[in-house]
Amino acid sequence: MPSRVPAIAFIGGGPRTAGVLERLAANRPALFAGPLHVHVIEPHHPGSGRIWRYDQDPGLLLNSTAADVTMFTDASVACDGPSVDGPGLSTWAAGVLDGSIRDVPAFEPHLLHQLRALTPASFPSRQLQSKYLEWFFRRAVGALGPDVTVTVHRDTATGVSAAADGGHDDDAHRVRLASGAEVVADVVVYALGHTDSLPDPESARLSEFAARHGGFHAPPSYTTDVDYSGIESGQDVIVSGMGLAFVDLLVLLFEGRGGRFEERPDGELDYVPSGAEPRVWAGSRRGVPYHSKISSVLRGEPIARPRYFTAEAIDALLAEHQELDFRTHLWPLIAKDAGYAYYRELFTGYPSRVVGTWASFEARFDALDWYSAAREELAAFSVRDPALLLDLEKLDHPLSGCAFADHQAVQRSVAAYIQNDLNLRTSPDHSETLALFTALLFVYMDLGRLVPQERLNARSQQTIHGWWHGFFSFVDSGPPAHRLREMLALHRAGLLKFLGPGMWVRADDSLGRFVAGTFQSPVVVDASAYIEARLPSASVERSANPALADLHDAGWGTEQRLLTSEGAHSTGKLLVSGNHQVLSPVATPQRGLFAVGPWTSGWGAGAFARPNTNAAPFRENDALARSILSTVATTRPTESQLTPF
């Protein structure tokens, strides 16, 4: 049998695949110096993929500033492979303008205008981000070297099967494509990011109800992929969810329909309607939008790495307990780190707002548990204005316990909350909010590195992927501040109404309409249109992606199951090992099959991150790339080819 070149196939060609390709290039000299074939199967443009594709509304923005986005594994990343510095989005944009970044296509006039107006503090459009990601992909491919061939298949993978029956080695796999072709590879990496999901039974019932009564219903989905043309001007629309999907929805339903915002002399915004807009009634569990991004800078001492949520503290807990509980063991450390950073900024940046010295406060704070009356008494004595005390429970549920007498009370309360959030997060006099943000970000990045998932009890795994991720997103991953100003402008224009916290929605057959209200106010509204403004739950079990559905149905992998007091139940996620290998139904690694993404049991870090933060996505990419290369190095070489069925 002639010598053949090993092959790797990536199902999905978005930023996650681009990041792993960059790590393959960095690690290959040390782990596998021979030639390789790499196949990238992606129906959209490689690098940006579906979610970050160029072809979406130009008004949609990143929720990060240009300075806070990079794809490069810089020297801060604690990984086994070598770091490779490169330009983040802000530096890349400047390089495109001055000609030092050359491998870019000609930009359309509106995108060129964005480039010229971009600053490190700007929130770039997703279209601009798509160009950066596509450039990074090309750079990563080039770094692989001349003995690595990369073939991009603008196609959709529909399934994977063993290739042994076709004369290939036992370890090889056939990747079937929608076009009828197939790719044979030694290693297959599922790297699909967020995918569409089949509606859950309740959403399916609501869609059927809307169709039966001539209404409109959008189940959880990626906002920009939904056709909203069925919503008419002036129509009432009930929306559940006030997170990032809600922000995108407002862009599409208002500016996307020809409306515009004008700045007033006092700096606030007015909305000038086009006449094509609906009227939105929005609510959620909290009843308020995510906190805005922060524009202040620290005045006090720089934020260090976590002081309490450390490797030493986690090791001590693991030595003492067979299983860790998030609420009992981990959250008190996380909360104390958040409080430490917050109060440190108050003491060192605003000494007139506190009593005593930071050194004295720090010594006493160190000795106290977060959940202790003494810690609360220390904070209450030391902070002059009670409004500045850090209450994480109140932060998580800002309107908890409020009973609203009528519709106007709800409107006043939610609008006042949004305005106060803007005041705290955009004022140069409240940088304690930035200290809190930074502390939570450090912990979020370290959690997956420090805490083995297999040592968490079932309740904690649910809490981390549910409440903790939601709380972090609410506090640290909100929209640019001007999006909240736009919400207030839409509210003043009468086009955005608030339902408040504790929202409920039901389909009323007697009316043939959706009815919504909350448990904290008497306000009830009805409408023929209802939008669930959130991404679907990340699940391989209900994924509408054909490759993931095939993986689930073929039984190659297994769903993550959690043991609780009520018995075992599935999370719907694909169970993977610590190095992202797909685990079989008997929990053995499937050789040559890897998976990474939010629909796996891994920590699900994003695809890009802030520079110089030891970012979790880059640590994952490096570890995965090294596992892939190690697998290829111990696999009998096989021939990769593209052939018709």
C-alpha positions, 0 to 999 in steps of 0.5 A, spaced: 500 500 500 502 506 498 504 511 503 498 516 504 497 523 507 493 524 513 487 528 513 483 532 518 476 535 516 473 540 520 465 540 520 464 548 520 469 553 518 467 559 523 472 563 528 473 557 532 475 552 526 480 558 524 483 559 532 484 551 532 488 552 525 492 557 528 494 553 533 495 547 529 500 551 525 504 553 532 504 546 535 505 542 528 513 543 528 514 540 535 508 534 534 507 532 527 512 535 522 509 531 516 505 533 510 497 534 512 491 535 508 486 539 512 478 540 509 474 545 512 466 544 510 463 550 511 457 553 507 458 560 508 465 564 508 470 560 512 473 564 518 466 568 519 461 562 518 454 563 519 454 567 525 459 572 523 457 572 516 458 579 512 451 578 509 447 581 515 444 588 517 449 593 517 446 596 523 448 590 528 454 591 532 459 587 536 458 587 544 465 588 545 469 594 543 474 594 537 480 594 543 477 588 546 477 583 540 483 579 538 483 572 535 491 571 537 493 567 542 498 572 546 503 571 551 498 571 557 495 565 555 497 559 559 498 553 554 503 548 552 504 551 545 507 557 543 504 564 543 503 567 537 502 575 537 498 578 532 493 584 531 487 585 534 481 588 531 483 595 532 490 594 530 488 590 524 483 596 522 488 601 523 493 596 519 488 596 513 488 603 512 495 605 512 497 599 508 501 594 513 495 589 512 495 587 505 491 581 504 484 584 504 479 585 499 476 592 497 471 594 502 465 597 500 464 605 501 460 604 508 465 599 511 471 603 509 467 609 512 467 605 518 474 603 518 476 611 518 471 612 524 473 606 528 477 607 535 479 602 540 473 604 544 468 603 538 463 598 537 464 595 530 459 592 526 459 585 525 460 586 518 467 589 519 468 583 524 467 578 519 472 581 515 477 581 520 475 573 522 476 572 514 483 575 514 485 571 520 483 565 517 487 566 511 493 568 515 492 561 519 492 557 513 498 560 510 502 559 517 500 552 516 506 551 511 507 549 504 506 541 506 499 542 508 494 543 503 487 546 505 481 545 501 475 549 503 468 545 501 462 550 501 458 545 502 454 542 508 456 536 512 450 531 513 453 525 517 460 521 518 461 514 518 466 509 518 470 508 512 473 501 513 468 498 508 471 503 503 478 500 503 481 505 508 484 504 515 480 502 520 481 509 524 478 513 518 472 516 517 467 518 511 464 525 512 458 526 507 456 532 504 449 535 502 452 535 495 453 528 494 460 528 495 464 525 501 471 527 505 475 521 508 479 523 514 483 520 519 480 526 524 474 529 524 472 535 528 465 538 529 466 545 530 459 548 529 458 554 534 451 555 535 446 551 531 439 552 529 434 547 534 428 544 533 423 547 537 421 544 544 414 542 545 411 548 548 414 553 542 412 548 537 405 548 540 405 556 540 407 556 533 401 552 531 397 556 535 399 562 531 398 559 524 391 557 526 389 564 528 393 568 523 398 570 527 406 570 528 410 566 532 418 566 532 421 561 537 428 561 540 433 562 534 438 567 531 435 573 531 438 576 524 435 569 521 428 570 522 423 573 517 420 579 521 416 581 514 409 578 517 409 583 522 406 589 520 406 597 522 403 599 528 402 591 530 402 590 537 408 585 538 409 581 545 417 579 546 420 575 552 427 576 553 431 582 554 438 580 553 442 581 547 437 577 542 432 583 544 437 588 542 438 585 535 431 585 534 430 592 536 435 594 531 431 590 525 424 592 527 426 600 528 432 602 524 432 596 520 425 599 517 427 606 516 427 609 523 433 613 525 435 616 532 437 624 533 441 626 538 438 632 542 442 638 545 442 635 552 445 628 549 439 624 549 436 621 543 429 622 540 427 616 535 424 619 528 419 613 526 418 611 519 411 609 520 413 602 518 414 600 526 410 595 530 409 597 538 413 592 542 411 590 549 417 587 552 418 583 559 423 577 562 424 574 568 428 580 571 424 585 567 430 589 565 435 589 559 442 587 560 447 592 564 450 596 559 458 596 557 462 600 561 466 607 559 469 609 565 476 607 567 479 605 573 481 611 578 484 606 584 489 601 584 490 596 578 485 590 578 489 583 580 488 576 578 483 573 583 485 573 590 480 568 593 478 564 587 485 561 586 488 554 584 490 553 591 483 554 594 480 550 589 485 544 590 484 545 598 476 544 596 478 538 592 482 535 597 476 536 602 470 534 598 469 528 593 464 533 590 464 540 589 457 544 590 457 551 586 453 555 591 456 552 597 464 552 595 465 556 589 460 562 589 462 564 596 469 565 593 467 568 587 462 573 590 468 575 595 473 576 589 467 581 586 466 584 593 474 585 594 475 588 587 469 593 588 471 596 594 478 596 593 476 601 587 472 605 592 477 606 597 483 607 592 479 611 587 474 615 591 477 616 598 471 621 600 466 616 599 469 611 605 471 611 612 478 609 614 483 606 609 484 600 604 489 597 608 485 596 614 478 594 610 482 589 606 485 586 613 478 585 616 475 583 609 480 578 608 478 574 615 471 574 613 466 569 609 462 573 604 455 570 607 457 573 614 453 578 618 460 581 620 462 582 612 455 586 611 457 590 617 464 592 615 461 594 608 455 598 611 460 602 616 465 603 611 461 606 605 458 613 606 452 612 601 448 606 602 446 606 595 454 604 593 454 598 597 455 591 593 449 587 593 450 581 588 443 578 589 439 585 588 444 586 582 441 579 579 434 581 581 434 589 581 426 589 581 425 583 586 419 584 591 417 590 587 409 590 587 407 595 581 400 598 582 399 599 574 401 600 567 405 607 569 408 604 575 411 599 571 414 604 565 417 609 570 420 603 574 424 600 568 425 606 565 428 609 571 432 603 572 435 603 565 437 611 566 440 609 573 444 603 569 447 608 564 449 613 569 453 608 573 456 605 567 458 611 563 459 616 568 467 617 570 465 617 577 463 610 578 469 606 576 467 601 581 462 598 576 468 596 572 472 593 577 466 589 579 466 587 571 473 585 571 473 581 577 467 577 574 471 576 567 477 573 571 473 568 574 469 566 568 475 565 564 478 561 570 472 557 572 473 551 567 481 551 568 481 550 575 475 546 576 474 539 573 467 538 571 467 531 573 468 533 581 462 538 581 455 535 583 449 535 578 446 541 581 452 545 580 453 543 573 446 545 571 447 552 576 454 553 572 451 552 565 444 556 567 444 561 573 452 563 573 452 564 565 446 568 565 448 572 571 455 573 568 452 575 561 447 580 565 452 583 568 458 583 564 456 581 557 451 587 555 450 591 549 453 598 548 451 604 552 448 607 546 443 601 545 440 603 552 439 610 550 436 608 544 431 603 548 429 609 552 428 613 546 423 608 543 420 608 550 419 615 550 416 615 542 411 610 545 414 604 541 417 600 546 413 598 552 415 594 558 411 589 562 416 588 568 419 582 571 416 575 572 413 575 565 408 570 563 405 568 556 399 564 554 396 562 548 388 564 549 384 560 544 378 564 546 381 570 543 385 567 538 391 571 541 397 571 545 396 574 552 402 576 557 403 579 563 407 579 570 407 576 577 408 583 579 403 587 576 396 587 574 398 589 567 395 584 561 396 585 554 394 581 548 397 581 541 397 576 535 405 576 534 409 573 540 417 573 539 421 569 544 428 573 543 433 568 545 438 563 542 435 556 543 438 552 548 445 549 545 443 541 544 445 536 540 439 532 542 435 537 538 439 540 533 437 542 527 444 541 524 444 535 520 451 533 522 450 533 529 443 530 528 446 524 525 452 524 530 446 523 535 442 518 531 448 514 529 449 513 537 457 514 536 456 519 542 452 520 548 448 525 551 451 528 558 447 525 563 446 528 570 444 524 577 440 528 581 435 526 587 430 525 582 434 520 578 438 521 571 436 526 566 440 528 559 442 535 559 441 534 551 449 536 550 454 531 547 459 528 552 466 530 551 472 528 554 477 533 557 481 534 551 474 534 547 474 527 544 467 525 543 465 519 548 461 513 546 455 510 549 460 506 554 464 513 555 470 511 551 473 516 547 471 515 540 478 515 536 479 521 531 472 524 533 473 531 536 467 536 538 468 543 541 462 548 542 456 550 546 452 544 545 458 539 548 459 538 555 465 542 555 465 549 558 463 552 552 468 558 551 467 563 545 471 563 539 475 570 540 476 574 547 480 580 550 487 581 549 492 579 555 487 575 559 489 568 558 482 567 555 479 560 555 477 560 548 485 560 546 487 555 552 481 550 549 484 551 542 491 550 543 489 543 547 485 541 542 490 542 536 495 538 540 490 533 541 489 533 534 496 532 532 498 527 537 492 523 534 494 524 527 502 522 529 499 515 531 494 514 526 496 510 520 496 514 514 490 514 510 488 518 503 484 524 503 479 525 497 473 528 495 469 523 491 462 522 489 457 517 492 
